[in-house]
Amino acid sequence: MNSVAMLGNSPRILGEEYAEARDAISRVIQLGDFDASSALRVKVSGETPWDSWWLSFLRGGQVNYTSGRTSTLRSVDLFSSVGGLSLGVAQAALALGYKLNPELAADLDQDALSTYEANFKPVQIAHKSVRSLVDFQVLGDSDRAELAYEPLALEEASHISKGVDVIMGGPPCQGHSSLNNHTRGNDIRNDLYLTLPALAIALDSSTVIIENVPRVVLDHGRVVRSSIKVLRDAGYFVTDGVLSADEFGWPQTRSRHFLIASKTRQPMDIEEAKGKFGKSARPLNWLIGDLESKFDPDSLFDSVPALSPENQKRIAWLFENNAYELADHVRPVCHQDGHTYPSVYGRLYETKPSPTITTGYQSPGRGRYVHPTQPRVLTSHEAARIQGFPDGFLFTAGSGKKLQRSHLQKWIGDAVPSILGYVAGLIALETLV
């Protein structure tokens, strides 16, 4: 057993510190009378040790735990896509002296699972609906919700021995999204949220991490309150709330709702986590400034799609007028008589955080996605950096398949920033220390 695990139910995280030496950066997670330490060889030096750590990580630096031997945590990732959430949680595990060992990744996107498999080497992958992995029924909703019977793991999930350490996932969020004006809050996909607590109970998972859009709390079926109720009935301690990437130093204003549960003890409150790990948001050029020189029209990852002549003229107008919002007379006719979308066709600010990256990051008509200093939209490499994917992360559609631009747009745009997975992971996994 490693030195971290020997502590048992030690006090929760007291703080996090970064320090920079000549050839390495150290990170210390303070756990009562014990410090969990890790180190990263410097690839780039930032203004602060925190800057140096995360820039080095994103540019391919390898993190090593330095307080002793690490132990393994078994994980399950549902609705995994390419593993954006697993990426952040794995870094949190490493910071606490653990190595994440994925037992199962499940998603309907087979090509995304190929990328997950290439990066995380799970024991099993399940290309199917997550709903088919667990037999359960919830009666009532909100504070009246209860399981009709003990959930049962099915198919690939039935091969996993009980006592898995963490079950995580980001159920489809389109039904909750503010961009969905048709079935918002009343979408059958919203009920998939309940598969996570159900499978966690079926596999007796020690911790649970569920992420979604902030509007998930307004769902017609009250899936968040229902999940909290069934988890508490099963003996879990639960916390939930909204985390925003820019609150933790990241140059993106993306917010996500997290529900975090533990069978060991009450997880740290979301607001307390903001106080312990909060940082001032860095400017966008801090994150992607070095990638301007890597633009390559022959590279799918470092190029942009061909734009219509109209959109090329709109981007040119922004730079000719040193503007960040497109004037109405240059917009499409449907916008010229007034609109409520000032950021659409907008140019990113070099000195401010990026807005939320979505699957439309290579279309100027889908948001503020024009590059801050070059007359073009973002490359997939730049968008991946903003989402917290390190340069060494391998995007692949699998053996014999050609990776398409549409793959990258979907996988990168739908991902949760790894900094949020890191913070949520610290909150959850700290209860196991």
C-alpha positions in Angstrom: 0.0 0.0 0.0 1.4 3.4 -0.9 2.0 6.2 1.7 -1.1 8.1 0.6 -3.4 5.2 1.1 -1.9 4.5 4.6 -3.4 7.7 5.8 -7.0 6.3 5.8 -9.6 9.0 6.3 -7.2 11.8 6.7 -8.3 15.5 6.6 -9.4 16.8 3.2 -7.1 18.8 0.9 -5.7 21.8 2.7 -4.1 23.4 -0.3 -2.2 23.1 -3.5 1.2 24.6 -4.2 3.5 24.8 -7.2 7.2 25.5 -7.2 9.8 25.8 -10.0 13.4 24.7 -9.8 16.0 24.8 -12.6 14.8 21.8 -14.6 11.5 20.8 -13.0 8.3 22.0 -11.5 6.8 20.4 -8.3 3.2 20.2 -7.3 2.2 19.5 -3.7 -1.3 18.6 -2.6 -1.4 19.3 1.2 -3.3 16.6 3.0 -3.3 17.3 6.7 0.2 16.2 8.0 1.1 14.6 4.6 2.1 16.1 1.3 1.3 14.3 -2.0 4.0 15.5 -4.3 4.5 15.2 -8.1 7.0 16.6 -10.6 7.1 17.6 -14.2 10.2 18.4 -16.3 10.0 21.9 -17.6 9.3 22.3 -21.3 8.3 25.9 -21.1 8.6 28.5 -18.3 5.6 30.7 -17.5 5.1 33.7 -15.3 4.3 31.6 -12.3 5.0 27.9 -11.4 1.3 27.1 -12.1 1.7 28.6 -15.6 4.8 26.6 -16.1 3.2 23.4 -15.0 0.1 23.5 -17.1 1.9 24.9 -20.2 4.5 22.1 -19.9 1.7 19.5 -19.5 -0.1 20.8 -22.6 3.1 20.8 -24.6 3.8 17.1 -23.8 5.5 17.1 -20.4 5.2 13.9 -18.4 4.0 14.0 -14.7 5.6 11.8 -12.2 4.4 11.1 -8.6 7.3 11.6 -6.2 6.0 10.8 -2.7 6.4 7.1 -3.1 4.8 4.2 -5.0 1.4 4.8 -6.6 -1.7 2.6 -6.3 -4.2 1.8 -9.0 -7.8 3.1 -9.1 -10.3 1.2 -11.3 -12.5 3.5 -13.3 -15.5 3.3 -15.6 -16.3 6.1 -18.1 -19.8 6.2 -19.5 -20.7 8.4 -22.5 -16.9 8.6 -22.7 -16.4 10.1 -26.2 -12.6 10.4 -26.6 -12.0 10.8 -22.8 -11.8 14.5 -22.0 -13.2 13.8 -18.5 -11.0 10.8 -17.9 -8.0 13.0 -18.9 -8.6 15.5 -16.1 -9.6 12.8 -13.5 -6.4 10.9 -14.4 -4.3 14.0 -13.6 -6.1 14.4 -10.3 -5.5 10.7 -9.5 -1.8 11.1 -10.2 -1.6 14.2 -8.0 -2.9 12.1 -5.1 -0.7 9.1 -5.7 -2.9 6.9 -7.9 -2.8 5.6 -11.4 -6.2 5.5 -13.2 -6.9 2.1 -14.7 -10.0 2.2 -17.0 -12.0 -1.0 -16.8 -14.7 0.1 -19.3 -15.4 3.0 -21.7 -18.8 3.1 -23.3 -20.2 5.3 -26.0 -22.3 5.2 -29.2 -19.5 6.8 -31.2 -17.3 3.9 -32.3 -14.6 6.2 -33.8 -14.4 8.2 -30.5 -13.9 4.9 -28.7 -10.9 4.2 -30.9 -9.4 7.5 -29.7 -10.2 6.6 -26.1 -8.6 3.2 -26.5 -5.5 4.6 -28.1 -4.9 7.0 -25.2 -6.2 5.2 -22.1 -6.0 1.5 -22.9 -9.2 0.4 -21.2 -9.8 -3.3 -20.4 -13.1 -3.2 -22.3 -14.9 -0.9 -24.7 -18.7 -1.0 -25.3 -20.0 0.5 -28.5 -23.6 0.7 -27.5 -26.1 2.6 -25.5 -25.1 3.1 -21.9 -28.7 2.3 -21.0 -28.1 -1.3 -22.0 -25.4 -1.7 -19.4 -27.6 -1.6 -16.4 -31.1 -2.8 -15.5 -32.9 -0.3 -13.2 -36.1 1.7 -12.7 -36.6 4.9 -10.8 -40.0 5.6 -9.4 -41.0 9.2 -8.7 -38.6 12.2 -9.1 -36.7 14.8 -7.2 -36.9 14.2 -3.4 -39.5 11.4 -3.9 -37.3 9.4 -6.3 -36.5 5.8 -5.3 -35.2 2.7 -7.1 -37.9 0.1 -7.8 -35.3 -2.6 -7.2 -31.5 -3.1 -6.8 -29.8 -2.1 -10.1 -28.1 -4.9 -12.0 -25.0 -4.5 -14.2 -25.6 -6.0 -17.7 -23.5 -7.0 -20.7 -19.9 -5.6 -20.6 -20.5 -4.0 -17.2 -21.5 -7.4 -15.7 -17.8 -8.5 -16.1 -16.6 -5.8 -13.8 -16.0 -6.9 -10.2 -17.8 -4.8 -7.6 -16.0 -2.1 -5.7 -14.8 -0.1 -8.7 -13.2 3.1 -7.5 -14.8 5.7 -9.7 -17.6 5.9 -12.2 -17.7 9.0 -14.3 -19.5 10.4 -17.3 -21.1 13.2 -19.2 -24.5 12.2 -20.4 -25.9 13.8 -23.6 -26.5 17.4 -22.8 -28.3 18.6 -25.9 -31.7 18.2 -24.1 -30.6 20.6 -21.4 -28.5 23.0 -23.5 -29.6 26.7 -23.8 -28.8 26.2 -27.5 -31.8 23.7 -27.8 -35.0 25.8 -28.0 -37.2 22.9 -29.0 -37.2 20.2 -26.3 -35.1 21.9 -23.7 -35.7 20.3 -20.3 -38.1 17.8 -21.8 -35.9 15.5 -23.9 -35.8 11.7 -23.6 -32.0 11.9 -23.6 -32.1 13.7 -20.3 -33.1 10.4 -18.5 -29.8 8.8 -19.5 -28.4 10.9 -16.7 -29.8 8.4 -14.2 -27.8 5.5 -15.7 -24.7 6.8 -13.9 -26.0 6.6 -10.3 -27.7 3.3 -11.2 -24.6 1.6 -12.5 -22.5 3.1 -9.6 -24.9 1.4 -7.2 -24.9 -1.8 -9.2 -21.1 -1.9 -9.1 -20.7 -0.5 -5.6 -18.5 2.3 -6.9 -16.6 4.2 -4.2 -17.0 7.6 -6.0 -19.1 9.0 -8.8 -18.5 12.1 -11.0 -21.2 13.3 -13.4 -20.8 16.4 -15.5 -23.3 18.2 -17.6 -24.4 21.7 -18.7 -25.5 24.1 -15.9 -29.1 24.0 -17.1 -29.3 20.3 -16.2 -30.8 21.4 -12.8 -33.8 22.7 -14.7 -34.6 19.4 -16.4 -38.3 18.5 -16.4 -37.6 15.1 -14.8 -35.4 16.7 -12.1 -32.7 14.2 -12.9 -30.1 15.9 -10.7 -32.3 15.9 -7.6 -33.5 12.4 -8.4 -29.9 11.2 -8.7 -28.9 12.8 -5.4 -31.9 11.1 -3.7 -31.1 7.6 -5.0 -27.4 8.0 -4.3 -28.0 9.2 -0.7 -30.5 6.3 -0.2 -27.7 4.0 -1.2 -25.3 5.4 1.3 -23.4 8.0 -0.7 -22.4 11.5 0.4 -23.1 14.0 -2.3 -22.1 17.5 -3.4 -23.0 19.4 -6.6 -22.6 22.7 -8.2 -21.2 24.6 -11.2 -17.5 24.9 -12.0 -16.2 27.3 -14.6 -12.8 26.8 -16.3 -11.9 30.5 -16.0 -12.3 30.3 -12.2 -9.3 28.0 -12.1 -7.0 30.0 -14.3 -8.0 28.6 -17.6 -8.6 31.0 -20.6 -12.1 29.7 -21.4 -15.4 30.7 -19.8 -16.9 27.2 -20.1 -19.1 26.2 -17.2 -20.2 22.7 -16.3 -22.5 21.3 -13.5 -20.9 18.5 -11.5 -22.5 16.0 -9.2 -19.8 14.3 -7.1 -20.6 11.4 -4.7 -18.5 9.3 -2.3 -19.3 6.3 -0.1 -16.4 7.2 2.3 -17.3 10.7 3.5 -18.8 14.0 2.4 -16.8 15.4 -0.6 -15.5 19.0 -0.5 -18.1 21.6 -1.2 -17.9 23.1 -4.7 -17.5 26.6 -3.3 -14.8 25.4 -1.0 -13.0 23.9 -4.0 -13.1 27.3 -5.7 -11.4 28.9 -2.8 -8.6 26.2 -2.6 -7.9 25.9 -6.3 -9.1 29.1 -7.8 -6.9 31.3 -10.0 -7.3 34.4 -12.1 -8.1 33.5 -15.7 -5.1 33.6 -18.1 -5.4 35.4 -21.5 -6.0 33.3 -24.6 -2.6 34.0 -26.1 -1.0 32.4 -23.0 -2.5 29.1 -24.2 -2.3 29.2 -28.0 0.1 32.0 -28.9 2.9 29.5 -29.7 0.6 27.7 -32.2 0.5 30.5 -34.7 3.8 29.3 -36.2 2.5 25.7 -36.4 -0.3 26.6 -38.8 0.0 24.1 -41.7 -2.5 24.0 -44.6 -1.5 20.4 -45.3 -2.3 19.2 -41.7 -5.8 18.4 -40.7 -5.0 19.3 -37.1 -3.2 22.5 -37.8 -5.3 23.9 -40.6 -8.8 25.4 -41.1 -11.6 24.5 -43.5 -12.2 26.6 -46.7 -14.7 29.3 -45.9 -17.3 30.9 -48.2 -16.3 34.2 -49.9 -18.9 36.0 -47.7 -17.3 34.7 -44.5 -13.8 35.5 -45.8 -15.0 39.1 -46.4 -16.4 39.3 -42.9 -13.2 38.1 -41.3 -11.2 40.6 -43.5 -13.5 43.4 -42.3 -12.7 42.6 -38.6 -9.0 43.0 -39.2 -9.2 45.9 -41.5 -11.2 47.8 -38.9 -9.4 46.4 -35.8 -12.8 45.2 -34.6 -13.9 42.2 -32.5 -17.7 42.4 -33.3 -18.9 42.3 -36.9 -20.9 45.4 -37.9 -24.6 44.7 -38.8 -24.2 45.8 -42.4 -21.6 43.1 -43.0 -23.7 40.4 -41.4 -26.2 38.1 -43.2 -29.4 39.8 -44.2 -31.3 38.1 -41.4 -29.1 39.8 -38.9 -29.0 43.3 -40.4 -32.3 44.5 -38.8 -31.2 43.6 -35.3 -30.1 40.4 -33.5 -29.1 39.2 -30.0 -25.9 37.4 -31.0 -23.0 40.0 -30.9 -20.4 37.2 -30.5 -21.4 35.4 -33.7 -18.9 36.2 -36.4 -16.8 37.7 -33.7 -13.1 37.8 -33.3 -11.4 36.3 -30.2 -9.6 38.6 -27.8 -5.9 37.9 -27.4 -5.9 39.3 -23.9 -9.1 37.7 -22.6 -10.4 34.2 -22.0 -12.1 32.4 -24.9 -15.9 31.9 -24.7 -17.1 28.3 -24.7 -15.7 26.1 -27.4 -18.4 24.2 -29.2 -18.5 21.8 -32.2 -18.9 25.0 -34.3 -15.4 26.4 -33.5 -14.4 26.3 -37.2 -17.5 28.2 -38.4 -17.6 32.0 -37.8 -21.3 31.9 -37.9 -21.5 29.6 -34.9 -19.8 31.9 -32.4 -16.7 34.0 -31.6 -14.2 31.8 -33.3 -12.1 34.1 -35.5 -8.5 33.9 -34.5 -7.3 36.9 -32.5 -4.3 37.8 -34.6 -4.7 35.9 -37.9 -7.6 36.3 -40.4 -9.0 32.8 -40.0 -10.9 30.6 -37.6 -9.3 28.4 -35.0 -7.4 25.2 -35.9 -8.4 22.0 -34.2 -5.0 22.1 -32.5 -5.8 25.5 -31.0 -9.3 24.4 -29.9 -7.9 21.2 -28.4 -5.5 23.3 -26.3 -8.3 25.5 -25.1 -10.2 22.3 -24.1 -7.1 21.1 -22.2 -5.9 18.3 -24.5 -2.1 18.0 -24.4 -0.2 18.0 -27.7 0.6 14.3 -27.3 -3.1 13.3 -27.2 -3.7 11.0 -30.2 -6.9 11.6 -32.2 -7.7 8.6 -34.4 -10.7 7.1 -36.1 -9.3 3.6 -35.7 -7.6 1.1 -37.9 -8.3 1.5 -41.6 -10.4 4.7 -41.1 -9.4 8.2 -42.2 -9.7 10.9 -39.5 -12.1 13.6 -40.7 -12.4 17.3 -39.8 -15.9 16.5 -38.6 -14.5 14.0 -36.1 -12.2 16.6 -34.5 -14.9 19.2 -34.4 -17.3 17.0 -32.6 -14.9 15.4 -30.2 -13.0 18.6 -29.2 -16.1 20.8 -29.1 -18.1 18.4 -26.9 -15.3 17.7 -24.4 -15.2 19.0 -20.9 -12.0 21.0 -20.3 -9.4 18.8 -18.5 -8.9 21.5 -15.8 -12.5 20.9 -14.7 -12.0 17.1 -14.7 -8.9 17.7 -12.6 -10.7 19.8 -10.0 -13.7 17.5 -9.9 -11.3 14.5 -9.7 -9.5 16.1 -6.7 -12.9 16.6 -4.9 -14.0 13.0 -5.5 -10.8 11.1 -5.1 -9.6 13.0 -2.1 -12.3 11.1 -0.1 -10.4 7.8 -0.9 -7.2 9.0 0.6 
